[in-house]
Amino acid sequence: MNSDFKNLYHEAVALLHRLTTPHGILASTIEADNYKRVWARDSIVCGIAGLWMDDAVVVEGLKNSLLTLAGQQHSAGMIPSNVLPNSEDISFGSLVGRIDATTWFIVGSCLYYQHTKDQENWEKLHPAIEKARQFLKATEFNDKGWIYTPLSGNWADEYPIHGYTLYDNVLRLWGEQLYLEMIGANVDGLNSVLHKTQLNFWPQQESEKGIYQKGPFERALETQPEHFAAFILPGIYDLRFDAAGNALAMLLFHLNTKQKDGMTHFLKGLHDTLGKMLTPAFWPIITEDSDDWNLLKGNYSFDFKNKSGDFHNGGIWPVWMGLFAYALAQNGMHNEAKQIVSDFTETVLENPEWDFQEYFNAHSLKVGGKTQMGYTASGIVFMNLAINL
């Protein structure tokens, strides 16, 4: 790694250490918008970064995050979106509940035990995992293997992504795969859902079975998609790009040669548009002329952040870009992964106000969002893993 990225990496690890407390890993050091809490997805993503770089401090933080979250699990099985330590202040979501708090909890718990073999704490987490699995099973509604996420129901809580989402379903399937393998259970049912997911979210060929809805599938197939679809609804295969969902899907499924070619072409298009090989959280940008502008314009808790190229609406989040680069490297696409890391480093150096902000604006490539984010530090850890595979 070059010296500039090496410095970024060491600063990222130091930030993760500062965010680690006896109650778990905080989302940020700042007070604004409830970030100084144990957040299920933020804390567990940071914890997974710690597991994968084998950092004892962050791994301990992951353990404490999982125990804190499990201790406040809802009687129905949901894991809290966030918890304020030493208080009864617990949130399961504001405008709507957050599905990915529960899915990340299962993944994080299984990866933690897989890495540490900490039997004492596994016995505390195991019952919470079982309750969480029952809750997720109920959110299928039709018992056919995919969970159904409400509008604003995951990390992109101010963005119009909903229904059978790639991100939530692949995350849930990853957790199921880890858990069933860990307890030695039959995986035939899981394998059937994995096949259906891989077939539908990146249509490549006609199939006699497993298609969710024939007409929309065939229309999606005709477009020759270059990445996994963001979500599926009755009547719609939404083919926008979701960086987090695609990263998780590439880790779970691995790409064939045709898919790698498609992904390479898509990334080249992003490079031509942005001037660098960076991956926005979602693409293309929603404008006032877009069909779903009405689902975006009023969907916020504090203030409207999703201006063109900002936040979820084209914002470039290092956490998902890092995981995406790592997934590319896991698929043998090392040149693309290294280019992303190089262009990210260059973009940081062009921003003198850099302080581990949430995202870069897609138009200006200037930093935006809250500072001192563990999410962003985790993305840099994932990038380091990518260039060292």
C-alpha positions in Angstrom: 0.0 0.0 0.0 1.2 3.5 -0.6 2.1 5.7 2.3 -1.0 8.0 2.1 -3.3 5.0 2.3 -1.2 3.4 5.0 -1.7 6.5 7.1 -5.4 6.5 6.4 -5.6 2.9 7.5 -3.7 3.5 10.8 -6.0 6.5 11.5 -9.0 4.3 10.8 -7.9 1.6 13.2 -7.2 4.3 15.9 -10.7 5.7 15.4 -12.3 2.3 15.8 -10.3 1.9 19.1 -11.6 5.3 20.3 -15.2 4.3 19.5 -14.9 1.1 21.5 -16.4 1.2 25.0 -17.3 -1.3 27.7 -20.9 -1.3 26.3 -19.9 -1.7 22.7 -18.7 0.2 19.6 -20.2 3.7 19.2 -21.3 4.9 15.7 -19.3 8.1 16.2 -17.7 10.3 18.8 -20.2 13.1 18.1 -23.4 13.8 19.9 -25.6 14.9 17.0 -28.5 12.9 15.8 -28.0 10.1 18.3 -24.7 8.9 16.9 -23.0 8.4 20.2 -24.8 5.1 20.8 -24.5 1.4 20.1 -26.1 1.1 16.7 -26.7 -2.5 15.6 -25.5 -2.1 12.0 -22.7 0.4 12.6 -21.3 -1.4 15.7 -21.5 -4.8 14.0 -20.0 -3.6 10.7 -17.1 -2.0 12.8 -16.9 -5.3 14.7 -16.6 -7.4 11.6 -13.8 -5.1 10.4 -12.1 -5.9 13.7 -12.6 -9.6 13.2 -11.3 -9.6 9.7 -8.1 -7.6 10.7 -7.9 -9.7 13.9 -7.8 -6.7 16.2 -8.4 -7.7 19.8 -9.7 -4.3 20.9 -12.4 -4.1 18.3 -13.3 -7.8 18.6 -14.0 -7.1 22.3 -16.1 -4.2 21.3 -18.1 -6.4 19.0 -18.8 -8.8 21.8 -20.0 -6.1 24.1 -22.1 -4.6 21.3 -23.8 -7.9 20.7 -24.5 -8.4 24.4 -25.9 -4.9 24.8 -28.2 -5.4 21.8 -29.3 -8.9 22.8 -30.1 -7.5 26.3 -32.6 -5.1 24.8 -34.2 -7.5 22.3 -37.9 -7.0 21.7 -40.2 -9.7 22.9 -41.2 -10.2 19.2 -37.6 -10.9 18.3 -36.5 -7.6 16.8 -33.0 -6.3 17.7 -32.9 -2.6 18.5 -31.7 -0.2 15.9 -29.7 1.6 18.6 -29.3 1.7 22.3 -28.1 4.5 24.6 -25.8 2.8 27.2 -26.8 3.1 30.8 -30.4 4.1 30.0 -33.8 2.8 29.0 -33.5 4.8 25.7 -33.9 2.1 23.1 -35.0 2.6 19.5 -36.3 0.1 17.0 -36.6 2.8 14.3 -38.3 6.1 14.0 -40.6 6.5 11.0 -40.5 2.7 10.5 -38.6 -0.3 12.0 -35.2 -1.3 10.7 -34.9 -4.8 9.4 -31.1 -4.8 9.0 -30.6 -4.3 12.8 -31.7 -7.9 13.2 -29.9 -9.3 10.2 -26.6 -7.7 11.1 -27.0 -9.0 14.6 -27.3 -12.6 13.4 -24.3 -12.2 11.0 -22.2 -10.5 13.7 -23.0 -13.1 16.4 -22.1 -16.0 14.1 -18.9 -14.5 12.8 -17.9 -13.6 16.4 -18.3 -17.1 17.6 -16.7 -18.6 14.5 -13.7 -16.4 15.1 -13.4 -16.6 18.9 -15.1 -19.9 19.9 -16.3 -17.9 22.9 -18.7 -20.6 24.2 -19.7 -18.6 27.3 -21.1 -15.6 25.4 -22.4 -17.8 22.5 -24.7 -19.4 25.1 -26.0 -15.9 25.8 -26.4 -14.9 22.2 -27.8 -18.1 20.9 -31.3 -17.7 22.3 -31.4 -14.1 20.9 -30.4 -15.4 17.5 -33.3 -18.0 17.6 -35.8 -15.3 18.4 -34.4 -13.0 15.7 -34.7 -15.8 13.1 -38.3 -16.3 14.1 -39.0 -12.6 13.6 -37.3 -12.6 10.2 -39.2 -15.7 9.2 -42.5 -13.8 10.0 -41.4 -10.9 7.8 -41.5 -13.2 4.7 -45.3 -13.0 5.1 -45.8 -15.7 2.4 -43.2 -18.3 3.7 -41.3 -18.3 0.4 -37.9 -17.3 1.6 -37.5 -13.6 1.0 -38.1 -11.0 3.7 -40.1 -7.9 2.8 -38.6 -4.6 3.9 -40.9 -1.5 4.4 -40.0 1.9 2.9 -37.2 3.3 5.0 -36.8 -0.1 6.7 -33.0 -0.4 6.5 -29.8 1.7 6.7 -30.9 3.9 3.7 -33.8 5.1 5.9 -34.5 8.3 3.8 -34.3 6.6 0.4 -37.1 4.9 -1.6 -35.8 1.3 -1.5 -38.3 -1.3 -0.3 -40.0 -4.6 -1.0 -37.7 -7.6 -1.6 -34.5 -5.7 -1.3 -31.1 -7.2 -2.4 -29.3 -5.8 0.6 -31.6 -7.1 3.3 -32.2 -10.5 1.7 -28.6 -11.3 1.0 -27.7 -10.2 4.5 -30.4 -12.4 6.0 -29.2 -15.4 3.8 -25.6 -14.9 4.8 -26.7 -15.0 8.5 -28.8 -18.2 7.8 -25.9 -19.8 6.0 -23.5 -19.1 8.9 -25.9 -20.2 11.5 -27.1 -23.4 9.9 -23.6 -24.5 9.1 -22.5 -23.7 12.6 -25.2 -25.9 14.2 -24.9 -28.6 11.5 -28.5 -28.2 10.3 -29.9 -29.3 6.9 -29.3 -26.5 4.3 -31.5 -27.8 1.4 -34.2 -25.2 2.0 -31.6 -22.5 2.2 -29.9 -23.6 -1.0 -33.2 -23.3 -2.8 -33.7 -19.7 -1.7 -30.1 -18.9 -2.6 -30.7 -20.2 -6.1 -33.9 -18.2 -6.4 -32.1 -15.1 -5.2 -29.2 -15.4 -7.5 -31.5 -16.1 -10.5 -33.9 -13.2 -9.9 -31.7 -10.4 -8.7 -29.3 -10.6 -11.7 -31.4 -12.0 -14.6 -29.1 -13.7 -17.1 -31.0 -16.4 -18.8 -34.5 -17.9 -19.1 -35.4 -20.4 -16.4 -38.3 -22.8 -16.0 -38.5 -22.5 -12.3 -37.5 -20.1 -9.6 -38.6 -16.9 -11.4 -40.5 -14.5 -9.0 -42.7 -13.0 -11.7 -42.3 -13.9 -15.4 -43.1 -10.7 -17.2 -41.0 -8.3 -15.1 -38.2 -10.9 -15.1 -38.2 -11.0 -18.9 -38.2 -7.3 -19.2 -35.2 -7.1 -16.8 -33.4 -9.8 -18.8 -33.8 -7.8 -22.0 -31.9 -4.9 -20.5 -28.8 -7.1 -20.0 -28.1 -5.8 -16.4 -24.5 -5.2 -15.4 -25.0 -5.7 -11.7 -27.5 -7.1 -9.2 -30.9 -5.3 -8.9 -31.6 -3.2 -5.9 -35.1 -4.6 -5.1 -38.0 -6.5 -6.5 -41.7 -5.5 -6.1 -44.8 -7.0 -7.7 -44.6 -5.9 -11.3 -41.1 -4.4 -10.9 -37.5 -5.5 -11.0 -35.7 -2.3 -9.9 -32.3 -2.4 -11.6 -30.7 0.6 -10.0 -27.2 0.0 -8.4 -27.0 -0.6 -4.6 -23.3 -0.7 -3.5 -23.9 -2.4 -0.2 -26.3 -5.0 -1.7 -24.0 -5.8 -4.6 -21.0 -6.1 -2.2 -22.8 -8.6 0.0 -24.2 -10.5 -3.0 -20.7 -10.8 -4.5 -19.4 -12.2 -1.2 -22.2 -14.7 -1.0 -22.5 -15.8 -4.7 -19.3 -15.0 -6.5 -19.5 -13.8 -10.1 -19.3 -15.8 -13.3 -17.3 -14.5 -16.3 -20.2 -12.8 -17.9 -21.1 -11.0 -14.7 -17.5 -9.9 -14.2 -17.5 -8.4 -17.7 -20.8 -6.6 -16.9 -19.5 -5.3 -13.6 -16.3 -4.1 -15.2 -18.3 -2.2 -17.9 -20.5 -0.7 -15.2 -17.6 0.5 -13.2 -16.0 2.0 -16.3 -19.2 4.0 -16.8 -19.1 5.3 -13.2 -15.5 6.3 -13.8 -16.4 8.2 -16.9 -19.2 10.0 -15.1 -17.5 10.7 -11.8 -14.0 11.2 -13.0 -12.8 8.5 -10.6 -13.6 4.8 -10.0 -15.8 5.4 -7.0 -19.1 3.6 -6.1 -22.1 5.6 -5.0 -24.4 4.0 -2.4 -27.2 4.1 -5.0 -27.1 5.0 -8.7 -28.4 6.7 -10.8 -29.3 9.8 -8.8 -33.0 10.5 -8.3 -34.1 13.9 -9.7 -37.4 15.8 -9.5 -38.2 14.1 -12.9 -37.7 10.6 -11.5 -40.7 8.3 -11.0 -39.9 8.0 -7.3 -39.1 11.6 -6.4 -42.4 11.7 -4.5 -41.1 8.9 -2.2 -37.9 10.8 -1.6 -38.8 14.5 -1.1 -40.6 14.2 2.2 -38.9 11.2 3.7 -36.6 12.5 6.5 -36.5 12.8 10.2 -34.3 15.9 10.9 -33.8 17.7 7.6 -33.8 16.8 3.9 -30.3 15.5 3.1 -30.9 13.7 -0.2 -30.1 16.5 -2.6 -28.5 15.5 -5.9 -25.3 13.5 -5.2 -25.7 13.7 -1.4 -26.4 11.2 1.4 -28.2 8.2 0.0 -29.0 9.9 -3.3 -25.7 9.3 -5.1 -23.5 9.9 -2.1 -20.3 7.9 -2.1 -20.0 6.1 1.2 -16.6 4.7 2.1 -18.1 1.9 4.2 -19.9 0.3 1.2 -17.2 1.2 -1.3 -14.7 -0.5 0.9 -16.9 -3.6 1.3 -17.5 -3.5 -2.5 -13.8 -3.3 -3.2 -13.2 -6.3 -0.9 -15.9 -8.3 -2.7 -14.4 -7.4 -6.0 -11.0 -8.7 -4.8 -12.7 -11.9 -3.5 -14.0 -12.4 -7.0 -10.5 -12.0 -8.6 -11.2 -8.5 -9.8 -8.0 -7.1 -8.2 -7.3 -4.3 -10.7 -10.8 -2.8 -10.2 -10.5 -3.1 -6.4 -7.0 -1.4 -6.3 -8.3 1.4 -8.6 -11.1 2.1 -6.2 -8.7 2.3 -3.2 -6.3 4.5 -5.2 -9.1 6.9 -6.3 -10.6 7.0 -2.8 -7.2 7.9 -1.3 -6.7 10.6 -3.9 -10.2 12.0 -3.1 -9.4 12.1 0.6 -6.2 14.0 -0.1 -8.2 16.5 -2.2 -10.4 17.2 0.9 -8.5 19.1 3.5 -11.5 19.0 5.8 -11.5 15.2 5.8 -12.5 13.8 9.2 -14.0 10.4 8.5 -17.2 11.9 7.1 -20.1 9.6 6.0 -19.9 10.2 2.3 -18.6 12.3 -0.7 -20.9 14.2 -3.0 -21.1 12.5 -6.4 -20.8 15.8 -8.3 -18.2 17.8 -6.3 -16.4 14.8 -4.6 -16.5 17.0 -1.4 -17.0 15.4 2.0 -20.5 15.4 3.5 -22.4 14.2 6.5 -21.3 13.5 10.1 -17.7 13.2 11.1 -15.7 10.6 13.0 -17.8 7.8 11.7 -16.8 4.2 12.6 -18.7 3.2 9.5 -16.2 5.1 7.4 -13.2 3.7 9.3 -14.5 0.2 8.7 -14.7 0.9 5.0 -11.0 1.8 5.0 -10.2 -1.5 6.8 -12.2 -3.4 4.1 -10.2 -1.5 1.4 -6.9 -2.6 3.1 -8.1 -6.2 3.1 -9.0 -5.8 -0.6 -5.6 -4.7 -1.7 -3.8 -7.3 0.3 -5.7 -10.4 -1.0 
